Amino acid sequence: MKPAISLTRRDFLSRAASKSKFLSISVVAFGLTILGASWASSASNCDGTPTYQILREDVIINADIWDEEPKMLAAGLGFTYIIGVPGLDVNNPQLSEFLVRQAGGAWNTVMCQTGVIPTLNAYTSAQTPFAVAVAYGCPVFFADGLPVEFSWPIRPSTLDATDFLVTLNTGEKVVPEVASIAPNFEFNERSVAVLFGHFGNRFSPTDQRAVYPVEVEVVRDETPLQLVGLHGRIVEAIGFKVRTSGTPYTDPDVPPEQ
């Protein structure tokens, strides 16, 4: 689909500041949601949150096996900029909608019964830095999402951002900022790793300014990524890779691979 705006991360604050009626409240919101000085550093300096540590426990029950052989089945850019948008607050939908739309996200109109307050997820797919930290261990800001699907379930304790190397169409190689089995964390799921980082922009692939992943590979780190097969068989996923399907930000009705 073609996005309504093509907004870079650097443009975000200047665009927000240009809206005079939102300026003062936007600055306050950004200041309040940086999650404290200890989280202002990069995600690589984080030790993880308690909830994230729970997701890393090696519990797999009746999980699907999608192929007889362990392999990476697919990977691709899912969305950009909307993961880790500061200032979102379900109690202030007007400001939240403004911030989400400035990041290029969508916002739903939600009608509830009197006294019922919808969750932020009912309004938008955009996530706050805090929400990311809950499931991914550390906050990220204006990041992109890239799901990676395997034929066997992932051994959660071995899943780290450093397990992956993403090659962009520009030739640049990028290491994700965080990785987790969320939101596919049910004990009978866990075969999809979702990576957050900066992997592309929103230009059509026919535009020379377009940036998007072309390959995702599992690489060796201090705790190599492992997959779990039948009867508890464990294999390392080092070297597993796929070519991605390009970018979802194409003209209307044009498949990404074209």
C-alpha positions in Angstrom: 0.0 0.0 0.0 1.1 3.6 -0.5 1.6 5.4 2.8 -0.1 8.7 3.5 3.2 10.3 4.3 6.9 9.5 3.9 8.3 10.5 7.2 11.8 10.0 8.4 12.6 9.6 12.0 14.6 12.8 12.0 11.6 14.7 10.6 9.3 13.5 13.4 10.1 16.0 16.1 10.3 19.0 13.7 6.9 18.0 12.2 5.4 17.7 15.6 6.8 21.1 16.7 5.3 22.7 13.6 1.8 22.1 14.9 1.5 25.0 17.3 -1.6 23.9 19.1 0.1 20.7 20.1 3.6 22.0 20.7 3.6 22.4 24.5 1.7 19.3 25.3 3.8 17.2 22.8 7.0 18.3 24.5 5.7 17.4 27.9 4.5 14.0 26.6 7.9 13.2 25.1 9.6 14.2 28.3 7.4 12.0 30.5 7.7 8.9 28.4 11.4 8.5 28.0 11.0 5.9 30.8 13.6 7.5 33.0 17.3 8.2 32.6 18.2 4.6 33.0 16.3 3.7 29.8 17.6 6.6 27.8 20.6 4.7 26.6 20.6 2.2 23.8 18.8 -1.1 24.0 22.1 -3.0 24.0 22.8 -1.6 27.5 19.6 -3.0 29.0 19.5 -6.1 31.2 15.9 -6.8 30.2 12.6 -6.6 32.1 11.1 -9.4 34.4 8.3 -10.1 31.8 10.8 -10.5 29.0 12.9 -12.9 31.2 9.7 -15.0 31.6 9.3 -15.2 27.8 12.9 -16.5 27.6 12.1 -19.5 29.7 12.4 -22.8 27.7 8.8 -24.0 27.8 7.3 -25.5 24.6 4.2 -27.6 24.7 2.6 -29.3 21.6 4.1 -26.6 19.3 3.6 -27.0 15.6 6.4 -28.5 13.4 6.0 -26.9 9.9 8.6 -29.0 8.1 10.6 -32.2 8.7 13.8 -30.2 8.4 14.7 -27.2 10.5 14.9 -24.1 8.4 14.0 -20.4 8.1 10.8 -20.3 6.1 10.3 -16.6 5.5 11.2 -13.1 6.7 10.1 -9.6 5.7 9.6 -6.0 6.6 6.2 -5.7 8.3 5.9 -2.0 9.2 8.0 1.0 9.8 8.4 3.8 12.4 5.4 2.9 14.7 7.2 0.7 17.2 8.2 2.8 20.2 6.2 6.0 19.8 6.6 8.1 22.9 3.7 10.0 24.5 0.9 7.6 23.7 -1.7 7.6 26.4 -5.2 5.9 26.2 -6.5 8.7 28.5 -5.5 11.3 26.0 -6.7 10.0 22.6 -6.4 13.3 20.9 -2.7 13.7 21.5 -2.1 10.0 20.9 -3.8 10.1 17.6 -1.7 13.1 16.6 1.6 11.4 17.6 0.6 8.1 15.9 -0.3 9.8 12.6 2.9 11.9 12.7 4.8 8.6 12.9 2.7 7.4 9.9 0.5 5.0 11.8 -3.2 4.4 11.6 -5.8 5.4 14.2 -9.2 3.8 14.7 -12.3 5.5 16.0 -13.5 3.4 19.0 -16.9 3.6 20.6 -17.4 1.9 23.9 -20.1 1.6 26.5 -20.2 4.3 29.1 -17.5 3.8 31.7 -15.5 1.4 29.5 -12.1 2.6 28.6 -10.6 0.8 25.5 -6.9 -0.3 25.5 -4.4 1.6 23.3 -4.3 -1.5 21.1 -7.9 -0.9 20.2 -7.0 2.4 18.7 -3.7 1.6 16.9 -1.0 -0.9 16.2 1.6 1.6 17.3 3.4 0.7 20.5 4.9 2.7 23.3 8.6 2.3 24.3 7.3 0.9 27.6 5.2 -1.7 25.9 8.2 -2.8 23.8 10.3 -3.1 26.9 7.7 -5.4 28.6 8.0 -8.1 25.9 11.4 -7.3 24.4 13.5 -6.4 27.4 14.4 -2.8 26.3 12.6 0.1 24.8 13.1 1.2 21.2 12.0 4.4 19.5 10.3 4.8 16.1 11.5 1.3 15.0 10.4 -1.1 12.3 9.1 -4.6 12.7 10.5 -7.7 10.9 9.0 -11.1 11.6 11.1 -14.2 10.9 9.4 -17.6 10.6 11.0 -20.9 11.3 9.8 -24.4 10.6 10.6 -25.5 14.2 9.9 -23.7 17.5 12.6 -21.4 18.8 14.4 -22.3 22.1 13.5 -19.0 23.8 16.6 -18.7 26.0 18.8 -18.6 22.9 16.9 -15.8 21.1 18.7 -12.5 20.9 18.9 -9.6 18.5 22.5 -10.4 17.8 21.4 -13.7 16.3 20.4 -11.9 13.1 22.0 -9.9 10.4 19.7 -8.0 8.0 21.0 -7.0 4.6 19.4 -4.0 3.0 19.0 -3.2 -0.7 21.6 -0.6 -0.2 24.2 -3.2 0.8 24.2 -2.1 4.4 24.1 -4.8 7.0 22.0 -4.1 10.1 21.8 -5.9 13.5 18.3 -5.6 15.1 17.9 -3.6 18.3 15.8 -6.2 20.1 14.2 -9.6 19.4 11.5 -11.7 21.1 9.0 -14.5 20.6 6.2 -12.0 21.3 3.5 -11.8 20.2 3.6 -15.5 19.3 4.4 -16.5 22.8 1.9 -19.2 23.5 3.5 -22.5 24.6 2.3 -24.1 21.4 3.6 -21.3 19.1 7.1 -19.8 19.5 8.3 -20.5 15.9 8.3 -16.8 14.9 11.0 -14.3 16.1 10.0 -10.7 15.7 12.8 -8.2 15.3 12.6 -4.5 16.0 15.2 -2.1 14.5 15.7 0.3 11.6 15.3 -1.7 8.4 13.8 0.6 5.8 11.6 3.5 4.8 8.2 4.0 3.1 9.2 4.7 -0.4 8.0 2.5 -3.2 10.7 0.0 -4.4 10.7 1.8 -7.8 11.9 4.9 -6.0 15.7 5.3 -5.8 15.3 6.5 -2.2 13.7 3.2 -1.1 15.4 1.2 1.6 14.2 -2.3 2.6 15.6 -5.7 3.6 16.7 -8.1 1.0 18.1 -10.9 3.1 17.8 -12.1 6.7 20.4 -14.5 8.1 21.1 -16.2 11.4 24.6 -15.6 12.6 26.7 -16.9 15.5 26.7 -14.9 18.7 27.7 -15.8 22.3 24.4 -17.9 22.7 23.7 -19.4 19.3 20.0 -19.5 18.3 18.6 -23.0 18.6 15.4 -24.7 17.3 13.6 -27.5 19.0 12.3 -30.5 17.0 10.5 -33.8 17.8 11.5 -35.7 20.9 13.4 -32.7 22.2 15.9 -32.6 19.3 17.9 -29.4 19.4 19.7 -27.9 16.4 21.6 -24.6 15.9 20.1 -22.3 13.3 23.4 -20.7 12.3 23.5 -20.0 8.6 19.8 -20.3 8.1 18.7 -17.4 5.8 16.1 -16.3 3.2 15.7 -13.6 0.7 13.0 -11.3 1.7 9.9 -10.3 -0.3 11.0 -6.7 -0.5 8.9 -3.9 0.9 5.2 -3.7 1.7 5.2 0.0 0.8 4.2 -0.3 -2.8 1.6 1.3 -5.0 -1.9 0.1 -4.4 -2.7 -3.4 -5.6 1.0 -4.1 -6.6 2.4 -7.1 -4.8 5.7 -6.4 -2.9 7.7 -8.8 -5.0 7.0 -6.8 -8.1 
